[in-house]
Amino acid sequence: MVTIAEELDKAVQSAFTRPVPKSAGAQMRYLVKKHGGRTKPVAELLGISQRTVERYVKDQIKKPWPQLADRLEREVRARWQPQVRARAKQAAATTNGIMIDVHARFGYKAAPGTTDQNRVRHLTLALPPRHAARLLEAREDGVDEDDLREVAAEALGEVYFRDDGRRAHGLEVELTDLLDLEFEL
């Protein structure tokens, strides 16, 4: 299932200027470096023993089991190039905005006498910086997926359906089913 949180993270990660370490040893060394050269916090972070971390750092173990490989990659990506990540978010929130390509079922709450039937639509839009800022701040604050959908629906409702206040006054938009979603900073 597609989630807004994951897709926002992918969009921010696309701004990386250097590739993320690929091998388990390189990833483990990076995490140890980020934790001040200490292996114990890395072991606690990954749920493995301190000795296992040390063995990965020395390349005595080369291939982690699948669950550890996923956790290791996720933790490295979350910490990789924080300044580049911050600059990309700042640019999207202040000047550039964010592109959204969404294929979803939209629900509506509208004035009496108008249609409010759910419809599947495929939209590709440039969201202005104020909406990008709200989405990125909500993601950073750790809000749940339902709240992120609400923020995205408000942005799409204002930009596309209400045309920045020029039509469809009072129309409220809901994102009910996300079929596909992609963001680009």
Secondary structure, DSSP 8 states (H G I E B T S, - for coil): ---HHHHHHHHHHTT-SS----SHHHHHHHHHHHTTT-SHHHHHHHTS-HHHHHHHHTTS-----HHHHHHHHHHHHHHS-HHHHHHHHHHIIIII-EEEEEEEEEEEE--TTS----EEEEEEEEE-HHHHHHHHHHHHTT--HHHHHHHHHHHHIIIIISTTTTS-TT-EEEEEEEEEEEEE-
